[in-house]
Amino acid sequence: MRCFVKLSYVGTAYHGWQRQPESISVQQVVEERLGMLLGAGGPVTVVGCGRTDTGVHASEFFAHFDVPQGLDLEKFSDWDEAAWKLNGMLPSDIGVSRIWQVNDRAHARFDARERKYTYWVHLRKDPFLEGRSTRVYHNLDLGKMNNAAAYLVALGDGSGEGPGGNSGDFAAFAKTGGGQKTTLCNVRAAQWTAFDGNRLRFDISADRFLRNMVRAVVGTLLEVGSGRLAVDEIPDLIASKDRCRAGTSAQACGLYLSRVDYPETAHEL
């Protein structure tokens, strides 16, 4: 029996989603608590929809697990009760909103067709945003940042030419040594929005993302917004595929995995 889990977490205390040999991760905590809930005698392997780096948050995250054979599931009446009980076993910075049974071929990672990340910036000191948003200490030109962001969006399926010659290759924003087989991504939307005179939000959607890609993109766009990088330099920067030409990666605390989309049939029994 395979089940999906919908969850969210604050990543401040964790070294990302994926299990680490000597550091605590969100995956490790979920697997251990799920094993306790099911009475499996140990952790239950959970496959996530993707990875988040150390300190990165997720307001929407999906994972799947297979219920080990022979377990007694009568300790809860349905999966809604199981989710409620699991929440009582998880720390306060990880929350489960739903568990449900799916077909045995459903896959949290490979079935996802689009992911969205959101990055939050604030311009004035706010203790309530500490660790959940990145403070910027200088003025930003939102118009220039959005003009630069437009160059990230590829046309069609990502294999054709996008604005400014963008073919969908984002090697310039990929962390070196990431081990990815390809640096091609189909970025479908990238937009900055202002809120309340103090907060800025950047939303970017794509079929896939490279390791550290969103933080590198945000760092580069902040360079544009501060005037240290010109908008018309972005096409050449992307075409160069040179990480050294892009901006410094933005802090992890402002980044959230905020949406994962699946085909309607992906979770059917």
C-alpha positions as CSV (number, residue, x, y, z in Angstrom):
1,M,0.0,0.0,0.0
2,R,1.4,3.4,-1.0
3,C,0.4,6.7,0.6
4,F,1.0,10.3,-0.1
5,V,1.7,12.9,2.6
6,K,1.2,16.6,2.3
7,L,3.3,18.6,4.7
8,S,5.0,21.9,5.5
9,Y,8.0,22.8,7.5
10,V,10.2,25.6,8.8
11,G,13.7,24.6,7.7
12,T,15.7,26.7,10.1
13,A,16.8,23.8,12.4
14,Y,17.4,21.3,9.6
15,H,20.1,20.5,7.1
16,G,17.6,20.4,4.2
17,W,15.0,17.8,3.4
18,Q,17.2,14.9,2.4
19,R,18.8,12.6,5.0
20,Q,22.4,13.5,5.9
21,P,25.0,11.1,7.4
22,E,25.8,13.3,10.4
23,S,23.2,16.2,10.4
24,I,19.5,16.3,11.2
25,S,17.1,16.6,8.2
26,V,13.4,16.9,7.8
27,Q,13.3,13.5,6.0
28,Q,14.9,11.8,9.0
29,V,12.5,13.2,11.5
30,V,9.4,12.4,9.4
31,E,10.7,8.8,8.7
32,E,11.4,8.2,12.4
33,R,8.0,9.5,13.6
34,L,6.1,7.7,10.8
35,G,7.8,4.5,11.8
36,M,6.7,5.0,15.4
37,L,3.1,5.8,14.3
38,L,2.9,2.6,12.2
39,G,4.7,0.4,14.7
40,A,7.2,-0.5,12.1
41,G,10.0,-1.1,14.5
42,G,12.2,1.5,12.8
43,P,12.0,4.4,10.3
44,V,9.7,4.1,7.3
45,T,11.4,5.3,4.1
46,V,9.7,8.4,2.7
47,V,10.4,9.8,-0.8
48,G,10.1,13.5,-1.2
49,C,8.9,15.6,-4.1
50,G,12.4,17.3,-4.2
51,R,15.2,18.6,-2.1
52,T,15.5,21.8,-0.1
53,D,18.8,23.1,1.1
54,T,19.8,23.8,4.7
55,G,17.6,26.5,6.3
56,V,15.1,26.5,3.4
57,H,11.4,26.2,4.2
58,A,8.4,24.5,2.5
59,S,4.9,25.8,2.7
60,E,3.8,22.9,0.5
61,F,5.7,19.7,0.2
62,F,4.6,16.2,-0.9
63,A,6.2,12.8,-0.1
64,H,5.2,9.2,-0.5
65,F,5.8,6.0,1.5
66,D,4.9,2.3,1.3
67,V,3.2,0.8,4.3
68,P,5.3,-2.2,5.4
69,Q,3.4,-5.5,5.0
70,G,2.0,-7.1,8.1
71,L,1.5,-3.9,10.1
72,D,-1.7,-3.5,12.2
73,L,-3.4,-0.3,10.9
74,E,-6.4,-0.6,13.2
75,K,-4.8,1.8,15.7
76,F,-6.4,4.6,13.7
77,S,-9.8,4.7,12.0
78,D,-8.6,6.3,8.7
79,W,-5.7,8.3,7.3
80,D,-7.1,11.6,8.6
81,E,-6.8,10.3,12.1
82,A,-3.3,9.0,11.3
83,A,-2.3,12.5,10.1
84,W,-3.7,14.0,13.4
85,K,-1.7,11.5,15.4
86,L,1.5,12.0,13.4
87,N,1.2,15.7,14.0
88,G,1.2,15.0,17.7
89,M,4.5,13.1,17.3
90,L,6.2,15.7,15.1
91,P,8.1,18.8,16.4
92,S,6.3,22.1,16.1
93,D,8.3,23.2,13.0
94,I,6.9,20.3,10.9
95,G,3.2,19.9,10.1
96,V,1.2,17.3,8.2
97,S,-2.1,18.4,6.6
98,R,-3.1,15.2,4.9
99,I,-2.3,11.5,4.3
100,W,-4.1,9.5,1.7
101,Q,-3.8,6.2,-0.2
102,V,-2.7,6.3,-3.9
103,N,-2.0,3.7,-6.5
104,D,1.3,1.8,-6.1
105,R,2.9,3.5,-9.1
106,A,2.3,7.1,-7.9
107,H,5.6,8.9,-7.2
108,A,6.0,12.2,-5.3
109,R,9.1,13.3,-7.2
110,F,8.7,11.9,-10.7
111,D,5.0,12.6,-11.1
112,A,5.4,16.3,-10.3
113,R,5.0,18.4,-13.4
114,E,5.7,21.9,-12.0
115,R,7.2,23.4,-8.9
116,K,7.0,26.9,-7.5
117,Y,9.4,28.6,-5.2
118,T,8.7,31.9,-3.3
119,Y,11.4,34.2,-1.9
120,W,10.6,36.9,0.7
121,V,12.6,40.1,1.2
122,H,11.9,42.8,3.7
123,L,13.4,46.3,3.6
124,R,13.0,47.5,7.3
125,K,14.0,45.7,10.5
126,D,11.1,43.5,11.7
127,P,11.8,41.0,14.5
128,F,8.8,38.9,13.5
129,L,10.4,38.2,10.1
130,E,13.7,37.1,11.5
131,G,14.6,33.7,10.0
132,R,11.6,33.7,7.7
133,S,12.6,36.5,5.3
134,T,15.8,38.2,4.1
135,R,16.5,41.8,5.0
136,V,17.9,44.0,2.3
137,Y,19.6,47.3,3.5
138,H,19.4,49.3,0.3
139,N,16.7,50.5,-2.0
140,L,15.6,48.2,-4.9
141,D,14.2,49.1,-8.3
142,L,11.3,46.6,-8.7
143,G,10.8,47.5,-12.4
144,K,14.4,46.6,-13.3
145,M,14.2,43.4,-11.3
146,N,11.1,42.3,-13.2
147,N,12.6,43.3,-16.5
148,A,15.6,41.1,-15.7
149,A,13.4,38.3,-14.4
150,A,11.6,38.2,-17.8
151,Y,14.8,36.9,-19.4
152,L,14.6,33.8,-17.3
153,V,11.3,32.7,-18.8
154,A,11.8,30.2,-21.7
155,L,9.4,30.0,-24.6
156,G,7.5,26.8,-25.5
157,D,8.9,23.7,-23.8
158,G,12.2,25.2,-22.9
159,S,14.0,23.7,-25.9
160,G,13.5,26.8,-28.1
161,E,14.7,30.3,-27.7
162,G,13.3,32.4,-24.8
163,P,13.6,36.2,-24.3
164,G,17.0,37.5,-24.9
165,G,18.3,34.2,-26.3
166,N,17.5,32.1,-23.3
167,S,17.4,28.5,-24.4
168,G,16.5,27.2,-21.0
169,D,20.1,26.4,-19.9
170,F,20.6,27.7,-16.3
171,A,24.1,26.5,-15.7
172,A,25.0,30.1,-14.7
173,F,22.8,29.7,-11.7
174,A,23.7,26.1,-10.8
175,K,25.9,25.2,-7.8
176,T,29.1,23.6,-9.0
177,G,29.5,20.0,-8.2
178,G,25.7,19.5,-8.0
179,G,25.8,16.3,-10.0
180,Q,22.9,17.2,-12.2
181,K,22.8,15.4,-15.6
182,T,21.4,18.5,-17.4
183,T,21.2,22.2,-16.6
184,L,18.1,22.7,-18.8
185,C,15.0,23.9,-17.1
186,N,11.7,25.2,-18.4
187,V,11.1,28.3,-16.3
188,R,7.4,29.2,-16.9
189,A,7.0,32.3,-14.7
190,A,9.2,34.7,-12.7
191,Q,7.8,37.8,-11.0
192,W,8.5,40.2,-8.2
193,T,5.6,41.7,-6.2
194,A,5.6,44.5,-3.6
195,F,3.6,44.4,-0.3
196,D,3.0,47.0,2.4
197,G,5.9,49.2,1.4
198,N,8.3,46.9,3.3
199,R,8.1,43.4,1.7
200,L,8.9,42.0,-1.7
201,R,8.0,38.5,-2.9
202,F,9.6,36.7,-5.8
203,D,7.7,33.8,-7.4
204,I,9.3,31.5,-9.9
205,S,7.8,28.3,-11.4
206,A,9.5,25.6,-13.6
207,D,9.3,22.0,-14.4
208,R,12.5,21.5,-12.4
209,F,15.2,23.4,-10.6
210,L,18.9,23.0,-10.2
211,R,20.7,22.8,-6.9
212,N,20.9,26.3,-5.4
213,M,19.4,27.8,-8.6
214,V,16.6,29.9,-7.0
215,R,18.9,31.5,-4.5
216,A,21.4,32.3,-7.2
217,V,18.7,33.8,-9.3
218,V,17.4,35.9,-6.5
219,G,20.9,37.1,-5.6
220,T,21.5,38.1,-9.2
221,L,18.2,40.0,-9.4
222,L,18.9,41.8,-6.2
223,E,22.2,43.0,-7.9
224,V,20.0,44.4,-10.7
225,G,17.6,46.0,-8.3
226,S,20.5,47.8,-6.4
227,G,22.1,49.0,-9.6
228,R,25.2,46.9,-9.5
229,L,24.2,44.9,-12.5
230,A,22.4,46.2,-15.6
231,V,19.2,44.6,-17.0
232,D,20.7,44.2,-20.4
233,E,23.7,42.2,-19.0
234,I,21.3,39.3,-18.0
235,P,21.1,37.6,-21.5
236,D,24.9,37.4,-21.8
237,L,25.2,36.2,-18.3
238,I,22.7,33.3,-18.9
239,A,24.4,32.5,-22.2
240,S,27.8,32.3,-20.6
241,K,26.8,29.4,-18.4
242,D,29.3,30.7,-15.9
243,R,28.3,30.7,-12.3
244,C,31.0,33.2,-11.5
245,R,29.2,35.9,-13.5
246,A,25.9,35.6,-11.6
247,G,25.3,37.2,-8.2
248,T,26.0,35.7,-4.8
249,S,23.3,33.3,-3.6
250,A,20.7,34.9,-1.5
251,Q,20.2,33.7,2.1
252,A,18.3,30.5,2.7
253,C,15.9,31.9,5.3
254,G,13.9,33.8,2.7
255,L,13.2,30.8,0.4
256,Y,10.1,28.6,0.4
257,L,9.0,25.7,-1.8
258,S,5.5,27.0,-2.1
259,R,3.7,24.8,-4.6
260,V,4.0,21.4,-6.3
261,D,1.6,20.5,-9.1
262,Y,0.6,17.0,-10.3
263,P,-1.6,15.7,-13.1
264,E,-5.2,15.0,-11.9
265,T,-4.7,11.3,-12.3
266,A,-1.4,11.0,-10.5
267,H,-2.9,10.2,-7.1
268,E,-5.8,8.0,-8.1
269,L,-6.1,4.5,-6.7
